[in-house]
Amino acid sequence: MGWKLAVSTLGMPGAAVRDAVRVAAGHGCHGIELRVHPDEEVRLDLPAPRARDARAVVEDAGLQVACLAGYARVCAPGPNAPVIAELRALIELAARMGAPSVRVFPGGEDGRDGAALERIGAVLPDLRAHGVRLLVETHDSHPTGERALRLAEPFAAPGLVAVLWDALHPWRNGEPPSRTRRVLGEYLGYFQVKDAVRGDRWTPVPPGDGEVPLDECGSLLGPWSGWVSLEWERAWHPQIEPLAVPLRATAAWFRRWRPPK
């Protein structure tokens, strides 16, 4: 597979899949990461015919659905049943749309794993049956590779449960990229390109314009094989530049660091 370039629709909040696909294809992407959210065309309750239509739009443009970015929080306090139901719905939607993986958040309290292993374990048969991989993002309560790995490694099945490395969060929490890469090993399932500058809060900037050591990340990925996706958080930061600006920078970074075929 080698490296493949994708972009998340988080950078085009509310845009139709058709419009997002046009932007992705126009910047040389191989795929698109679809945000699954009530405010978007792709939602957990999307009827099967509409899911197939959205998949056709992506594939007709010569692209692939790289990942479905869901919002299930596997470590969150509370009963297991609603979380498991959300995971199953996300996995089933991924199967309809031809997505090889789904992104979820830890969402725990004080770094606690909570019932994450029970919840993920409950959907392992669903992941196997549909050929979908669950990716836990380095985020919120488990922002480093070391912490996120606690939610994947116990299953000893990196083809089914792995970690999504968000370039920003491990580094800003004191874990150097070299350690993140070493810790994750075969459990690295996906890499999100993200750059930011520090102020009252971290603000996204085009890759290469901020403080995140993206070139170090690129050199460390090396011969790894998988999806590299730009996450541009315009849904949360409406004042930042349109997606085309950071996507051009991401494509240049991708070409610079992708191993030759």
Secondary structure, 3 states (H helix, E strand, C coil): CCEEEEEEHHHCCCCCHHHHHHHHHHCCCCEEEEECCCCCCCCCCCCHHHHHHHHHHHHHCCCEEEEEEEEEECCCCCCHHHHHHHHHHHHHHHHHHCCCEEEEECCCCCCCCCCHHHHHHHCHHHHHHHCCEEEEECECCECCHHHHHCCCHHHCCCCCEEEEEECHHHHHCCCCHHHHHHHHHHHEEEEEECCEECCCCCEECCCCCCCCCHHHHHHHHCCCCEEEEECCCCCCCCCCCCCHHHHHHHHHHHHHHCCCC
